[in-house]
């Protein structure tokens, strides 16, 4: 037997696990494992030299440059307020600041050549900030230039900053320069500045940052992030909190910000080498920046236009429409194939195109909401949703269908929870036959039709298996179908309508939905309407059935509850027919059909019983005549069911007739015997007895036929081939 020595940690790596009989492969594996163990157990050494260099050179330089720029701004402010250099012309003051900044930039170049680029970061950033600050003061504080000249000078400073940051290849130079530039409006201000100062200032800074990022690539993503935050924050405060601003400079700032950020994202996802992690993260951040720019631009523009009033307020819808069109064009430029726009994105360019399409679909309803009011807006939203479903159907772009359903959902929620309370136009009503009809109901009917049309477009042949059809398509179509059916039924409910009038309308609407539900086969429109019929039956019971029935003074057999019961029973029969199957070989279909027949029969049984009692009270002076008349009617109805059951050979009808005959017997014995007068008690007993004798004779006559039928049924069951084992 070969002995194996236990390896020790103090042995060298090549000797660990080397024992007699061990194969070379196992020895190599043991050596690698032990090396990993030793590396993991070794203490981690901190590179204090590198950390000291980062803190001492880069961080100190950056913070120092920022502090120096702030100090220069404060110096200019103090000098201007205290009248220092009062005899010195304004141009000379600003020129001195520019010279100081250029001298610092020259010193930074010397340091870069003599030492390294890291040591020149602070001087570059500080010099650039001082030059920009001095140029801005010459225009915003001393008004030495016109807006055009100021734009050119600031653009020149921006180009200078791009060149310095690109040459030094450190993003921190650009970040510091941007921070100093964004602090300028807070450090140097005047009482009546030109409204063009801020738009030019922020646009140039943003262009500087995005140009530098585009030039040097993902390593300068921090520069773009700084410009994005600064422009949106300061620009928003300036546009929203400054009184008396003209529209043109504000709208120009909004447009420039939106265009620059989207152009930068377009370049990032198409021209960068996106194989690296840094490039992918930077491009993703650029896409997020475009979404922020869209939301910011829309909100600021709407607030400013609403504040301006007049024609400007009436044209506020053009802002989201213009952005939607621009987003659609940019998405098409990125991905010309429309099918790929709605498919799962595989590249950053396709992801950005998808974001742009989402922006477009979100902005179009906003434009419609601003352009139209009340019911027109809701109607246009419904048309857009249906048109989107049509496009999804024709092009097989099913994400468009989801957008249409979401838009219809928003439209319906606004109609139900907002417009129903706030819109004076939609609340105008007219009373017709106890029903309060309004424009709100008309809009709801249009939306219900839009839901049903969308369900048809999305769900047609949705049950057919296909790898190109998403699994959620059928669910979406069913949701649209059920929502449309529910809206068509619920739109009739309002406090001004008489509840009994609704009992006449709802069965008709439910029956119509059931009869045309073949257009929505498999989309649960028929099941939604069938469920509604059951609630309608309960509604009918609550509204009509009770002691009030017999007190209504109308001619015989024209009681509204009786005619309403005919509609309710018809709706129940239609529901059983459309959702079930009269073919008794299908268990589920037969159950639904039987349920519909039972509901219809029960409804008619209750309504006719109450009407017979009411007619008896009208025809006879004896108050107990109603109970006797009901007993007679039950007996007649029982005989009719039994006879019909024999004629059409349906045992369930015969069983129902026998059960009703037993119910009549219980009523006669338990109620009529004690409550009726002698005359009507006699009538009840005679009619019931005669009927039961007739039924007994009838069953005796057909007993042989019933026995032969049952025997044939049993024989057929025995000869039938056995089914598959359960």
Secondary structure, 3 states (H helix, E strand, C coil): CCCCCCCCCCCCHHHCCCCCCCCHHHHHHHHHHHHHHHHHHCCCCCCHHHHHHHHHHHHHHHHHHHHHHHHHHHHHHHHHHHCCCCCCCHHHHHHHHHHHHHHHHHHHHHHHHHCCCCCCHHHHHHHHHHHHHHHHHHHHCCCCCCHHHHHHHHHHHHHHHHHHHHHHCCHHHHHHHHHHHHHHHHHCCCCCCCHHHHHHHHHHHHHHHHHHHHHHCHHHHHHHHHHHHHHHHHHHHHHHHCCCCCHHHHHHHHHHHHHHHHHHHHHHHHHCCCCCHHHHHHHHHHHHHHHHHHHHHHHHHHHHHHHHCHHHHHCCHHHHHHHHHHHHHHHHHHCCCHHHHHCCCCCHHHHHHHHHHHHHHHHHHHHHHHHCCHHHHHHHHHHHHHHHHHHHHHHCCHHHHHHHHHHHHHHHHHHHHHHHHHCCCCCCEEEECCEEEEHHHHHHHHHHHHHHHHHHHHHCCCCCCCCCCCCHHHHHHHHHHHHHHHHHHHCCCCCCCCHHHHHHHHHHHHHHHHHCHHHHCCCCHHHHHHHHHHHHHHHHHHHHCCHHHHHCCCCCCCCHHHHHHHHHHHHHHHHHHHHCCCCCCCHHHHHHHHHHHHHHHHHHHHHHHHHHHHHHHHHCCCCCHHHHHHHHHHHHHHHHHHHHHHHCCCHHHHHHHHHHHHHHHHHHHHHHHHHCCHHHHHHHHHHHHHHHHHHHHHHHHHHHHHHHHHHHHHHHHHHCCCCCCC
